[in-house]
Amino acid sequence: MILADKITEERKRNGWSQEELAEKLGVSRQAVSKWESAGSVPDLQRVIQLAELFGVSTDYLLKDEMEQAEVVVYSNTESEEAGHMRRVSMEEANEFLEMKRKDAPTIANAVSMCILSPTLLVLLGILAEEPRFHVSEAFAGGIGCIFLFGMIAAAVFMLITCGIREKSMESLGKENFETEYGVSGMVKERSRSYEPVFTRGIAVGVVLCIISVVPLVLAGVMDAPDYILGVFVVLLLCMIAVAVNMIIRVGTIKSSFDTLLQEGDFTREEKNAKRRMEAISSVYWCFMTAIYLGWSFWTMRWDFTWIIWPVAGVLYAAIAGIMKLVIGAEK
């Protein structure tokens, strides 16, 4: 249990409201509210006053926070040798988490829009092939393309806007840092509370992806007309768009907790590997592009030379894996 929870628990145990506790401490009710929501941390003098009022020891109030601080100090021994690191305050941590929470739906919707962008083109194309629907190919292609490029343009605008807004906090995902007193405890508590939502979102999203192909398979087995198959293709894209939307929403919020706790894909080892891979990747992909263009112009087999891209992707994943092993061996 973190300090914020202990203050709330002890205040309620004594039957005090936030206003009453604030009056006893000589602070505002807003200050007590921030302490209990982990929006800020009381200074040492206030902690001593709280311990006296609650009839508990300061060790009890600070125990979990002190243990977390010791872990941070211990894990940063190597980093201290490399020089001063950024320290993330409680206010910065809350600002980062709130920014990610607000941006998660925008990012998820933008990706879903990209997935849905060809649906109208597919649907109108199917209707144009059936004389009874009286839809011309020119109309279907024109309206479909306008919808497709409009959706993609809007999605790109949304992603760029989020990227610019998050630019100031971008270093948290790339560089090592320390957290100030109380931050790790607050983030861990919020991460634990969010875990059921994350698990449910991932599970539902994966299940939707799996069952999205069922209508299309059934239509194929039943030898349905082409326009029915086309409608099911559109349905498949819609289901995948919903599934991906859910996965990205919960994944973005979960990754914000991992970023501040430097866990998962944001451990110090992972960040070091990513920094090394950034230098390698720019050279690697330029080299692969040069091979692709050279091979294509030499053979003029553009219909075949595209195969270099999936091969390049597999090789890149292998190189990234080797880099992680090398960094692990160095550690």
C-alpha positions as CSV (number, residue, x, y, z in Angstrom):
1,M,0.0,0.0,0.0
2,I,1.4,3.4,-0.9
3,L,1.4,6.6,1.2
4,A,-1.7,8.0,-0.6
5,D,-3.8,4.9,0.3
6,K,-2.5,5.0,3.9
7,I,-3.6,8.6,4.4
8,T,-7.0,7.8,3.0
9,E,-7.4,4.7,5.1
10,E,-6.3,6.4,8.4
11,R,-8.4,9.4,7.8
12,K,-11.5,7.3,7.3
13,R,-10.6,5.1,10.3
14,N,-10.7,8.2,12.4
15,G,-14.0,9.3,10.9
16,W,-12.6,12.6,9.5
17,S,-13.5,14.3,6.2
18,Q,-10.8,15.8,4.0
19,E,-11.8,19.2,5.3
20,E,-11.4,18.2,8.9
21,L,-8.0,16.6,8.3
22,A,-6.9,19.7,6.4
23,E,-8.0,21.9,9.3
24,K,-6.0,19.9,11.8
25,L,-2.9,20.1,9.6
26,G,-3.4,23.8,8.7
27,V,-3.5,23.1,5.0
28,S,-6.2,23.4,2.3
29,R,-8.7,20.6,1.5
30,Q,-7.2,20.5,-2.1
31,A,-3.8,19.6,-0.6
32,V,-5.3,16.6,1.2
33,S,-7.2,15.6,-1.9
34,K,-3.9,15.6,-4.0
35,W,-2.1,13.6,-1.3
36,E,-4.9,10.9,-1.4
37,S,-5.0,10.8,-5.2
38,A,-1.2,10.6,-5.4
39,G,-1.2,13.9,-7.3
40,S,1.4,15.2,-4.9
41,V,3.3,14.0,-1.8
42,P,3.4,15.8,1.6
43,D,6.7,17.0,2.8
44,L,8.5,15.4,5.7
45,Q,7.1,17.8,8.3
46,R,3.5,17.0,7.2
47,V,4.3,13.3,7.3
48,I,5.4,13.7,10.9
49,Q,2.2,15.6,11.7
50,L,0.1,12.9,10.0
51,A,1.8,10.2,12.0
52,E,1.0,12.0,15.2
53,L,-2.6,12.6,14.3
54,F,-3.2,9.0,13.2
55,G,-1.3,7.6,16.1
56,V,1.0,5.6,13.8
57,S,4.8,5.7,13.2
58,T,6.3,7.6,10.3
59,D,8.0,4.2,9.3
60,Y,4.5,2.8,8.8
61,L,3.5,5.6,6.5
62,L,6.7,5.7,4.5
63,K,7.7,2.0,4.5
64,D,6.6,1.0,1.0
65,E,7.7,4.3,-0.5
66,M,11.2,4.0,1.2
67,E,11.6,0.4,-0.2
68,Q,10.7,1.6,-3.7
69,A,13.2,4.4,-3.4
70,E,15.9,2.0,-2.3
71,V,15.2,-0.2,-5.4
72,V,15.6,2.8,-7.6
73,V,18.8,3.8,-6.0
74,Y,20.2,0.3,-6.3
75,S,19.2,-0.1,-10.0
76,N,20.7,3.2,-10.9
77,T,24.2,2.4,-9.6
78,E,25.6,1.9,-13.1
79,S,23.8,4.9,-14.5
80,E,25.2,7.2,-11.9
81,E,28.7,6.4,-13.3
82,A,27.5,7.6,-16.7
83,G,26.4,11.0,-15.3
84,H,23.4,12.9,-14.1
85,M,20.0,11.5,-15.2
86,R,16.6,13.2,-15.6
87,R,14.4,12.9,-12.5
88,V,10.7,12.6,-13.1
89,S,8.5,14.4,-10.6
90,M,5.0,13.4,-9.4
91,E,3.5,16.2,-11.5
92,E,5.4,15.1,-14.6
93,A,4.3,11.5,-14.1
94,N,0.7,12.4,-13.7
95,E,0.9,14.7,-16.8
96,F,2.4,11.9,-18.8
97,L,-0.2,9.4,-17.8
98,E,-3.1,11.8,-18.4
99,M,-1.7,12.7,-21.8
100,K,-1.4,9.0,-22.8
101,R,-4.9,8.4,-21.5
102,K,-6.3,11.2,-23.7
103,D,-4.3,10.2,-26.7
104,A,-5.1,6.5,-26.6
105,P,-8.6,6.8,-28.2
106,T,-7.2,9.2,-30.9
107,I,-4.4,6.9,-31.9
108,A,-6.7,3.9,-31.8
109,N,-9.3,5.7,-34.0
110,A,-6.7,6.8,-36.5
111,V,-5.5,3.2,-37.0
112,S,-9.1,2.0,-37.3
113,M,-9.8,4.6,-39.9
114,C,-6.8,3.4,-42.0
115,I,-8.2,-0.2,-41.8
116,L,-11.7,1.0,-42.7
117,S,-10.6,3.4,-45.5
118,P,-11.0,0.8,-48.4
119,T,-14.4,-0.5,-47.3
120,L,-16.5,1.9,-49.3
121,L,-14.4,1.3,-52.4
122,V,-14.8,-2.4,-52.0
123,L,-18.6,-2.1,-51.4
124,L,-19.2,0.2,-54.3
125,G,-17.0,-1.9,-56.6
126,I,-19.2,-5.0,-55.8
127,L,-22.4,-3.0,-56.4
128,A,-21.0,-1.8,-59.7
129,E,-20.5,-5.3,-60.9
130,E,-24.2,-6.1,-60.3
131,P,-26.5,-4.4,-63.0
132,R,-29.5,-4.4,-60.7
133,F,-27.9,-1.9,-58.4
134,H,-27.4,0.7,-61.2
135,V,-24.0,1.8,-59.9
136,S,-21.4,2.9,-62.5
137,E,-17.8,1.9,-62.2
138,A,-16.7,5.5,-62.6
139,F,-18.9,6.6,-59.7
140,A,-17.8,3.6,-57.5
141,G,-14.1,4.3,-58.2
142,G,-14.4,8.0,-57.7
143,I,-16.4,8.1,-54.5
144,G,-14.5,5.1,-53.1
145,C,-11.1,6.7,-53.7
146,I,-12.3,10.0,-52.2
147,F,-13.4,8.2,-49.1
148,L,-10.2,6.2,-48.9
149,F,-7.8,9.1,-49.2
150,G,-10.0,11.3,-47.0
151,M,-9.9,8.7,-44.2
152,I,-6.2,8.2,-44.5
153,A,-5.5,12.0,-44.6
154,A,-7.6,12.5,-41.4
155,A,-5.9,9.5,-39.7
156,V,-2.4,10.9,-40.5
157,F,-3.5,14.3,-39.2
158,M,-4.6,12.8,-35.9
159,L,-1.4,10.8,-35.5
160,I,0.8,13.8,-36.3
161,T,-1.1,15.9,-33.8
162,C,-0.6,13.3,-31.1
163,G,3.1,13.0,-32.0
164,I,3.6,16.7,-31.7
165,R,1.7,16.8,-28.4
166,E,3.8,14.0,-27.0
167,K,7.1,15.3,-28.2
168,S,8.1,16.8,-24.9
169,M,7.7,13.4,-23.1
170,E,9.2,11.4,-25.9
171,S,12.5,11.0,-24.1
172,L,10.9,8.9,-21.3
173,G,10.5,6.0,-23.7
174,K,14.1,6.3,-25.0
175,E,16.3,7.4,-22.2
176,N,17.0,6.2,-18.7
177,F,15.7,8.3,-15.8
178,E,15.0,8.3,-12.1
179,T,11.7,8.9,-10.4
180,E,11.2,11.2,-7.4
181,Y,9.8,10.1,-4.1
182,G,6.4,8.4,-4.3
183,V,6.2,8.2,-8.1
184,S,6.9,4.5,-8.5
185,G,4.4,3.6,-5.8
186,M,1.6,5.7,-7.4
187,V,2.3,4.3,-10.9
188,K,2.4,0.7,-9.6
189,E,-0.9,1.1,-7.9
190,R,-2.6,2.6,-11.0
191,S,-1.1,-0.2,-13.1
192,R,-2.5,-2.9,-10.8
193,S,-5.9,-1.2,-10.9
194,Y,-5.8,-1.1,-14.7
195,E,-4.6,-4.7,-15.2
196,P,-8.2,-6.2,-15.4
197,V,-9.2,-3.6,-18.1
198,F,-6.1,-4.3,-20.1
199,T,-6.5,-8.1,-19.9
200,R,-10.2,-7.8,-20.9
201,G,-9.4,-5.5,-23.8
202,I,-6.7,-7.6,-25.2
203,A,-8.7,-10.8,-24.9
204,V,-11.8,-9.3,-26.6
205,G,-9.7,-7.8,-29.3
206,V,-7.9,-11.1,-30.1
207,V,-11.2,-13.0,-30.1
208,L,-12.7,-10.5,-32.5
209,C,-9.8,-10.9,-34.9
210,I,-10.2,-14.7,-34.8
211,I,-13.9,-14.8,-35.4
212,S,-13.9,-12.0,-38.0
213,V,-13.1,-14.5,-40.8
214,V,-16.0,-16.9,-39.8
215,P,-18.7,-15.1,-41.9
216,L,-16.4,-15.1,-44.9
217,V,-15.5,-18.7,-44.6
218,L,-19.2,-19.7,-44.2
219,A,-20.1,-17.6,-47.3
220,G,-17.4,-19.4,-49.3
221,V,-18.6,-22.8,-48.1
222,M,-22.2,-22.0,-49.0
223,D,-21.1,-20.8,-52.5
224,A,-22.7,-17.4,-51.9
225,P,-22.8,-14.8,-54.7
226,D,-19.9,-12.5,-55.2
227,Y,-21.6,-9.4,-53.8
228,I,-22.4,-11.3,-50.6
229,L,-18.7,-12.3,-50.4
230,G,-17.8,-8.6,-50.8
231,V,-20.2,-7.6,-48.1
232,F,-18.6,-10.1,-45.8
233,V,-15.1,-8.7,-46.7
234,V,-16.3,-5.3,-45.5
235,L,-17.7,-6.9,-42.4
236,L,-14.4,-8.6,-41.7
237,L,-12.5,-5.2,-42.1
238,C,-15.0,-3.6,-39.7
239,M,-14.6,-6.3,-37.1
240,I,-10.8,-6.1,-37.4
241,A,-11.0,-2.3,-37.0
242,V,-12.9,-2.6,-33.8
243,A,-10.5,-5.3,-32.5
244,V,-7.4,-3.3,-33.3
245,N,-9.0,-0.2,-31.8
246,M,-9.6,-2.0,-28.4
247,I,-6.1,-3.5,-28.4
248,I,-4.4,-0.2,-29.1
249,R,-6.5,1.7,-26.6
250,V,-5.6,-0.5,-23.7
251,G,-2.1,-1.2,-24.9
252,T,-1.3,2.5,-25.1
253,I,-2.4,3.1,-21.5
254,K,-0.6,0.0,-20.3
255,S,2.6,1.1,-22.0
256,S,2.4,4.5,-20.2
257,F,2.7,2.6,-16.9
258,D,5.5,0.4,-18.2
259,T,7.3,3.5,-19.5
260,L,7.4,5.2,-16.0
261,L,8.2,1.9,-14.2
262,Q,10.8,1.1,-16.9
263,E,9.4,-2.4,-17.3
264,G,8.4,-4.6,-20.3
265,D,9.6,-3.0,-23.5
266,F,10.9,0.0,-21.6
267,T,13.6,-1.6,-19.4
268,R,17.0,0.0,-19.4
269,E,18.3,-3.0,-21.5
270,E,15.5,-2.5,-24.0
271,K,16.2,1.2,-24.3
272,N,19.9,0.6,-24.8
273,A,19.1,-2.0,-27.5
274,K,16.7,0.4,-29.2
275,R,19.3,3.2,-29.3
276,R,21.9,0.8,-30.9
277,M,19.3,-0.5,-33.3
278,E,18.3,3.0,-34.4
279,A,21.9,3.6,-35.7
280,I,21.9,0.2,-37.4
281,S,18.4,0.4,-38.8
282,S,18.9,3.6,-40.8
283,V,21.9,2.0,-42.6
284,Y,20.2,-1.4,-42.9
285,W,17.0,-0.1,-44.6
286,C,18.9,2.2,-46.9
287,F,21.1,-0.8,-48.0
288,M,18.0,-2.9,-48.6
289,T,16.3,-0.2,-50.6
290,A,19.4,0.1,-52.7
291,I,19.4,-3.6,-53.3
292,Y,15.7,-3.6,-54.2
293,L,16.0,-0.8,-56.7
294,G,19.3,-2.1,-58.2
295,W,17.8,-5.6,-58.6
296,S,14.5,-4.3,-60.0
297,F,16.1,-2.0,-62.6
298,W,18.6,-4.7,-63.6
299,T,16.0,-7.4,-64.1
300,M,12.9,-5.3,-64.7
301,R,11.0,-7.9,-62.7
302,W,9.1,-5.6,-60.5
303,D,6.4,-8.2,-60.1
304,F,9.0,-10.5,-58.4
305,T,11.6,-8.3,-56.7
306,W,9.1,-7.2,-54.0
307,I,9.9,-10.4,-52.2
308,I,13.0,-8.7,-50.8
309,W,10.8,-6.7,-48.3
310,P,9.4,-9.7,-46.3
311,V,12.9,-11.2,-46.3
312,A,14.4,-8.0,-45.1
313,G,11.8,-7.8,-42.3
314,V,12.6,-11.3,-41.1
315,L,16.4,-10.5,-41.2
316,Y,15.8,-7.3,-39.3
317,A,14.0,-9.1,-36.5
318,A,16.8,-11.6,-36.4
319,I,19.4,-8.8,-36.1
320,A,17.4,-7.2,-33.4
321,G,17.3,-10.4,-31.4
322,I,21.0,-10.9,-31.8
323,M,21.6,-7.3,-30.5
324,K,19.5,-8.1,-27.4
325,L,21.6,-11.2,-26.7
326,V,24.8,-9.2,-27.2
327,I,23.6,-6.5,-24.8
328,G,22.5,-9.2,-22.3
329,A,25.9,-10.8,-22.5
330,E,27.6,-7.4,-21.9
331,K,25.4,-6.9,-18.8
